[in-house]
């Protein structure tokens, strides 16, 4: 099942394994995916004498990962191919202490301090590009804390469970039967939710303040450029971010990064991390700054978990996040009919009627993608014209199952308590309101700057963007902003990179002349 080249790669990867691992398979004799699963796992086991398979009769289809005969707390209910094949490999490598996706020591200690037992279940789609991040993060937590148990469930195989739980978005994470998360999620975000539900053993955690010459907030294109340029000046630099890559990880294809004809968001994020690791930069992921204080020339930053950092220069490159409709019903039905990623959640609406709210490039691209699997797509645009590129509009017009309504204001998301059943909109020209019956709503109305915690410290515009001058300086000496969080026009990757470099050079110049 696995080709020769992949097996050769696995042999090299598994060469460092020290413990013995068992893929403990339980599968019904007549299950339609039995052969696919057993052949794939047998091929994996063939690549090293440290992995073996044990097959026994089960009710459906699943396998657990054992280390030296003992459970690791990690289980897969499904065939982990596609994007989830990496999740299987990382689970094995992490269990052996050779994994690459463990966070830093402070975050690991927070995981170890979680009170258990905790039983987690993540429902995924094998076509979802966001699901592996969540699966791998929770598998890593299970490796760190023996009180945590995590299983990945392929929703396509266990459709009865998906229907019973009324799941309409992936990944969907349940903690002891309670839905705690839907959609893209980072290690830190998931950890925060588990801490809120289960609590932590406070006496096991130590906090201490760390000081730097420059602290960069955000790990996307702007933040990465700022950190690299600062480090190249010989400064002591830290990057504090929810994730390296930032918003770019949600971009499937990138074709306008000059000198790179084509890449993906995930590949670019990996390249940013690789470049950052070429320098002595502290990468502090899975954190969100919740407080900033000015003390003389020092800026003191605090996280929700009590960590404190200080520096005379802070470069804010926290980017932007998907804007929400903020209408009644939206929050209640996120993951149950309200979605933000057509690539991940589109398959749940095969043969159904959906709406796409937003007529920009992202909205029209989503509508085109969804038209290939949905029975009908309704595009709703607030303005009196679509904002997308003409080539996308022409493609949209050629699709027979798409309808477009401009001057349409969304008033309410309507549901029956379990899932979305419609959307209420108003024609801004006639003031007439009506309800459109449908099965799902994809929100694609642009981005909102992640500037919340800084708005009381530096000047921002009406949209919340941090106001900067031509050198990325804010109104507060020693605080700079770069990329999508700032007032710089044209939110593009290449512009964000240049702005990050400019902010770092401005900070260094100010340092040299004693301004900070």
C-alpha positions in Angstrom: 0.0 0.0 0.0 2.9 2.4 0.8 5.2 3.0 -2.1 8.9 2.1 -2.0 10.2 5.7 -1.6 7.9 6.3 1.3 9.0 3.1 3.0 12.6 4.2 2.6 11.8 7.5 4.3 10.1 5.7 7.1 13.1 3.4 7.6 15.3 6.4 8.1 12.8 8.1 10.4 12.3 5.0 12.6 16.0 4.2 12.8 16.3 6.2 16.0 13.5 4.4 17.9 14.5 2.8 21.2 11.3 1.4 22.7 9.1 -1.4 21.2 5.7 -0.3 19.8 2.6 -2.3 19.0 -0.2 -1.2 16.7 -3.1 -3.0 18.6 -5.8 -3.4 15.9 -9.4 -4.3 16.7 -11.5 -4.6 13.6 -14.7 -6.4 12.5 -14.0 -9.3 10.1 -16.3 -7.8 7.4 -15.5 -4.1 7.9 -15.1 -2.5 4.4 -11.9 -0.7 5.5 -10.3 -3.7 7.2 -7.9 -4.6 4.4 -6.9 -0.9 3.9 -6.1 -0.4 7.6 -4.3 -3.7 8.1 -2.2 -3.4 5.0 -1.2 0.2 5.7 -0.2 -0.6 9.3 1.7 -3.8 8.2 3.6 -1.7 5.7 4.5 0.8 8.5 5.7 -2.1 10.8 7.8 -3.5 8.0 10.0 -0.4 8.1 11.5 -1.2 11.5 11.8 -4.1 14.0 10.7 -1.7 16.7 7.0 -1.7 15.5 4.7 -4.7 15.3 1.0 -5.3 14.6 -1.5 -7.3 16.6 -4.9 -8.0 15.0 -7.9 -9.1 17.0 -11.6 -9.1 16.3 -13.5 -6.0 17.2 -16.9 -4.5 16.7 -15.9 -1.9 14.1 -12.4 -0.5 13.3 -9.8 1.0 15.5 -6.2 0.6 16.8 -4.3 1.8 19.8 -0.6 2.7 20.1 1.2 0.7 22.8 4.7 1.4 24.1 6.5 -1.6 25.5 3.2 -3.3 25.9 1.6 -0.5 27.8 -1.1 2.0 26.5 0.1 5.4 25.4 -3.4 6.9 25.6 -3.5 7.4 21.9 -6.1 5.7 19.7 -7.2 6.0 16.0 -10.7 5.0 15.0 -10.2 5.1 11.3 -7.5 4.7 8.7 -5.0 7.5 9.2 -4.0 8.2 5.7 -4.1 11.5 3.8 -3.3 14.4 6.1 -3.5 12.1 9.2 -0.7 9.8 8.2 1.7 12.3 9.7 -0.3 12.2 12.9 0.4 8.5 13.2 4.1 9.0 12.6 4.4 11.8 15.1 2.5 9.8 17.7 5.1 7.1 17.5 8.1 9.5 17.5 6.7 11.6 20.3 6.1 8.5 22.5 9.8 7.7 21.9 10.9 11.3 22.8 12.0 12.0 19.3 9.1 14.1 18.1 9.4 17.5 16.6 6.1 19.1 17.7 6.5 19.3 21.4 6.2 22.9 22.7 8.8 24.5 25.0 9.3 23.4 28.6 6.9 26.0 30.2 4.0 24.8 28.0 4.8 21.2 28.5 4.7 21.7 32.3 1.3 23.3 32.0 0.1 20.1 30.2 1.6 17.9 32.9 -0.2 20.0 35.5 -3.7 19.3 34.1 -6.0 17.4 36.5 -7.3 14.2 35.1 -8.5 11.8 34.0 -9.4 13.5 30.7 -10.9 11.6 27.8 -10.7 13.5 24.4 -12.3 12.5 21.1 -11.6 14.4 17.9 -13.9 13.9 14.8 -12.0 14.6 11.6 -12.2 14.5 7.8 -9.2 13.1 6.0 -9.5 16.0 3.5 -9.3 18.6 6.2 -6.0 20.6 6.4 -6.8 21.9 9.9 -7.6 18.6 11.5 -4.0 17.2 11.8 -2.9 20.2 13.8 -5.5 19.5 16.4 -5.0 15.7 16.4 -1.3 16.1 16.7 -1.5 18.7 19.5 -3.9 16.5 21.6 -1.8 13.3 20.9 1.2 15.3 22.2 -0.7 16.2 25.3 -1.6 12.5 25.9 2.1 11.7 25.6 3.0 14.3 28.2 0.3 13.6 30.7 -0.7 9.9 31.4 -4.1 11.2 32.7 -5.0 12.3 29.2 -6.5 9.9 26.6 -7.1 10.9 23.0 -8.7 9.2 20.0 -9.1 10.4 16.5 -12.3 9.4 14.7 -12.8 9.5 11.0 -16.3 10.9 10.6 -16.7 9.3 7.2 -16.4 5.8 8.8 -18.4 6.6 11.9 -21.2 8.6 10.3 -23.8 7.4 12.8 -21.9 9.1 15.6 -21.5 12.2 13.5 -25.2 12.4 12.9 -26.0 11.6 16.6 -23.7 14.3 17.8 -25.0 16.7 15.1 -21.5 17.5 13.9 -21.3 19.9 11.0 -17.7 21.1 11.2 -14.3 19.5 11.7 -12.2 19.1 13.7 -14.8 18.7 16.5 -13.2 18.0 19.9 -15.2 16.4 22.7 -13.9 16.3 26.3 -15.6 13.6 28.3 -18.7 13.9 26.0 -18.8 17.8 26.0 -18.0 19.7 22.8 -15.2 22.1 23.6 -13.8 23.0 20.3 -14.7 23.2 16.6 -12.4 24.2 13.7 -8.8 25.3 13.4 -7.1 25.3 16.7 -3.6 25.7 18.1 -1.9 23.9 21.0 -2.2 26.9 23.3 -5.9 27.5 22.5 -6.7 23.8 23.2 -4.7 23.8 26.4 -6.5 26.9 27.6 -9.8 25.2 27.1 -8.7 22.1 28.9 -7.4 24.2 31.8 -10.7 26.0 32.0 -12.7 22.7 32.2 -10.4 20.5 34.3 -8.1 22.9 36.3 -4.4 22.6 37.0 -2.2 21.8 39.9 -0.9 25.3 40.6 1.9 24.2 42.9 3.6 22.4 40.1 4.2 25.5 38.0 6.9 28.0 38.3 6.9 31.4 36.6 9.8 33.8 36.1 10.3 37.0 34.2 12.5 36.9 31.1 14.1 40.0 29.6 15.2 40.6 26.0 16.5 43.4 23.8 13.5 43.0 21.3 10.3 41.1 21.7 8.3 40.3 18.6 4.7 39.5 19.0 3.4 37.3 16.2 5.0 34.5 14.1 3.7 35.2 10.7 5.5 36.8 7.7 5.9 40.2 9.4 6.9 38.8 12.8 9.4 36.3 11.3 11.1 39.0 9.3 11.2 41.4 12.3 12.8 38.7 14.4 15.4 37.6 11.8 16.4 41.2 11.1 16.7 41.9 14.8 18.8 38.8 15.5 21.1 39.6 12.6 22.0 42.8 14.5 23.2 40.7 17.4 20.3 41.4 19.7 18.7 39.1 22.2 15.3 38.3 20.5 12.1 36.4 21.5 9.1 35.7 19.3 5.9 35.3 21.3 3.1 33.9 19.2 0.1 31.6 19.1 1.7 29.8 16.2 4.6 30.2 13.8 3.2 31.0 10.4 0.2 32.9 11.7 -2.7 33.6 9.3 -0.6 32.3 6.4 -1.3 28.7 7.5 -4.9 29.1 6.5 -3.9 29.9 2.9 -4.1 26.8 0.6 -2.2 28.1 -2.4 0.3 31.1 -2.7 1.3 32.2 -6.2 2.3 35.9 -5.7 5.3 35.6 -3.4 7.9 37.0 -5.7 10.6 34.5 -6.8 8.5 31.6 -5.4 6.2 30.7 -8.3 4.0 28.5 -6.2 3.8 27.3 -2.6 1.3 26.5 0.2 0.5 28.2 3.4 1.8 25.2 5.4 5.0 25.1 3.4 5.7 28.8 3.9 5.0 28.5 7.6 7.5 25.6 7.8 10.1 27.7 5.9 9.6 30.6 8.2 10.2 28.3 11.2 13.3 26.9 9.6 14.7 30.3 8.9 14.0 31.5 12.4 15.8 28.5 13.8 18.9 29.5 12.0 19.4 32.3 14.6 19.5 32.3 18.4 15.9 33.4 18.7 13.6 32.2 21.6 10.5 30.8 19.9 7.7 31.0 22.5 4.7 29.6 20.8 1.2 28.8 22.1 0.9 32.1 24.0 -1.2 35.2 23.8 -0.3 38.5 25.5 -3.1 39.7 27.7 -1.5 42.7 29.3 1.2 45.3 28.5 2.5 47.9 30.9 5.0 50.8 30.3 7.6 51.2 33.0 10.1 53.9 32.0 11.6 52.6 28.8 10.7 49.0 29.5 7.6 47.3 28.2 6.4 44.5 30.5 4.2 41.9 28.9 2.1 39.3 30.7 0.3 36.1 29.5 -2.9 34.6 31.0 -0.8 32.0 32.7 1.3 34.4 34.6 4.4 34.4 32.5 6.1 37.8 32.3 8.5 39.2 29.6 10.1 42.6 29.3 12.1 44.5 26.6 12.8 48.2 25.6 11.5 47.4 22.1 8.3 45.5 21.2 7.3 44.9 17.6 3.6 44.0 17.3 3.0 41.7 14.3 -0.1 39.8 15.6 -1.8 39.9 12.2 -5.5 39.5 11.7 -8.2 36.9 12.1 -11.5 36.0 10.3 -14.1 38.6 10.9 -17.5 37.3 12.2 -21.0 38.5 11.4 -21.8 39.3 15.0 -25.5 38.7 14.5 -28.0 36.7 16.6 -27.5 33.0 16.2 -24.0 33.0 14.8 -22.1 32.1 17.9 -24.6 29.4 18.9 -24.3 27.6 15.6 -20.6 27.8 14.9 -19.7 24.1 14.0 -23.4 23.3 13.6 -24.0 25.1 10.3 -21.9 28.2 10.6 -18.4 27.6 9.2 -15.4 29.6 8.1 -13.4 27.1 6.1 -14.9 25.7 2.9 -12.0 23.3 2.3 -12.5 21.6 5.7 -16.2 21.8 6.3 -17.5 21.8 2.7 -17.8 18.0 2.5 -20.4 18.0 5.3 -22.8 19.9 2.9 -22.6 17.6 -0.1 -25.9 17.9 -2.0 -27.2 20.6 0.3 -28.0 24.3 0.1 -25.4 26.7 1.6 -24.8 30.5 1.7 -21.5 32.3 1.4 -21.6 35.7 3.1 -19.0 37.9 1.4 -18.3 38.9 -2.2 -14.6 39.5 -2.1 -11.9 37.1 -3.4 -12.2 34.7 -0.5 -16.0 34.6 -0.7 -16.2 34.0 -4.4 -13.4 31.4 -4.3 -15.4 29.6 -1.5 -18.6 29.8 -3.6 -16.8 28.3 -6.6 -15.4 25.4 -4.5 -18.7 24.7 -2.8 -20.6 24.7 -6.0 -18.8 21.6 -7.0 -20.3 19.6 -4.1 -23.4 21.5 -2.9 -26.8 21.4 -4.6 -27.1 25.2 -4.4 -24.9 28.1 -3.3 -26.3 31.5 -2.5 -23.8 34.4 -2.4 -24.7 37.4 -0.2 -22.8 40.6 -0.5 -23.4 43.7 1.6 -22.3 46.2 -1.0 -24.1 46.8 -4.3 -21.4 45.0 -6.3 -19.0 42.1 -5.8 -15.5 43.0 -4.8 -13.8 39.9 -6.2 -11.4 39.9 -9.1 -13.1 39.9 -12.5 -11.7 36.5 -13.5 -13.4 34.9 -10.4 -16.7 36.7 -11.1 -16.7 35.3 -14.6 -16.1 31.8 -13.3 -18.9 32.2 -10.8 -21.3 33.3 -13.5 -20.6 30.1 -15.5 -21.9 27.9 -12.6 -25.5 26.9 -12.9 -26.2 26.3 -9.2 -25.0 29.6 -7.9 -27.2 32.7 -7.2 -25.8 36.1 -6.2 -27.6 38.8 -4.1 -25.9 42.1 -3.6 -27.0 44.9 -1.2 -27.8 42.1 1.2 -27.4 42.6 5.0 -27.3 39.6 7.2 -29.7 40.0 10.2 -29.8 36.7 11.9 -28.7 33.0 11.7 -31.7 30.8 12.3 -31.6 27.3 13.6 -33.7 24.6 15.3 -31.5 24.2 18.4 -29.4 21.5 16.8 -28.3 23.0 13.5 -28.8 25.9 11.1 -32.0 26.0 9.1 -31.8 29.4 7.5 -30.5 32.9 7.3 -32.5 36.2 7.6 -31.3 39.0 5.3 -32.4 42.5 4.4 -32.3 44.1 1.0 -30.5 47.4 1.7 -32.1 49.0 -1.3 -35.7 48.2 -0.6 -35.4 47.5 3.2 -37.3 44.3 2.6 -36.3 41.4 5.0 -36.7 37.7 4.2 -35.6 34.3 5.4 -33.7 32.0 3.1 -34.0 28.3 4.1 -30.7 26.5 3.8 -28.3 24.0 5.6 -25.1 25.9 6.1 -23.5 29.4 6.1 -19.9 30.1 5.2 -18.7 33.4 6.5 -16.1 35.1 4.3 -16.2 38.8 5.1 -12.5 39.6 5.5 -10.1 40.0 8.4 -10.0 41.9 11.7 -6.7 43.1 13.2 -5.6 41.3 16.4 -4.9 44.5 18.2 -7.2 44.2 21.2 -4.7 44.2 24.1 -2.7 47.1 22.6 -5.6 49.5 21.9 -5.3 51.2 25.3 -1.6 51.7 24.9 -1.1 52.8 21.3 -3.2 54.8 18.8 -5.5 52.8 16.5 -7.9 53.7 13.7 -11.6 53.1 13.6 -11.0 49.5 12.3 -8.7 48.7 15.2 -5.5 48.8 13.1 -2.4 50.1 14.9 -1.5 53.5 13.6 2.2 53.7 12.3 4.4 56.1 10.5 6.5 55.4 7.5 9.1 53.6 9.8 6.5 51.4 11.5 6.8 53.5 14.7 3.6 53.9 16.8 2.9 56.9 19.0 4.8 55.2 21.9 8.6 55.2 21.7 9.8 51.6 21.6 6.6 50.1 20.3 6.4 49.3 16.6 3.8 47.5 14.5 4.1 45.7 11.2 1.9 43.7 8.8 -1.9 43.1 8.9 -2.3 44.5 12.4 -1.1 47.9 11.3 -2.5 50.7 9.1 -0.2 49.7 6.2 -2.2 49.4 3.0 -2.6 46.1 1.1 -2.6 43.1 3.3 -0.2 40.9 1.4 2.5 38.4 2.5 5.3 40.2 0.7 4.3 43.5 2.1 4.1 42.1 5.6 7.6 40.7 5.3 9.0 44.1 4.2 7.2 45.9 7.0 8.6 43.4 9.6 12.1 44.1 8.3 11.4 47.8 8.4 10.1 47.7 12.0 13.2 45.8 13.1 15.6 48.3 11.4 13.7 51.2 13.0 13.9 49.6 16.4 17.7 49.1 16.0 18.1 52.7 14.8 16.2 54.0 17.8 18.4 51.9 20.1 21.6 53.2 18.5 20.6 56.8 19.0 19.4 56.2 22.6 15.7 56.9 21.8 14.7 53.6 23.6 
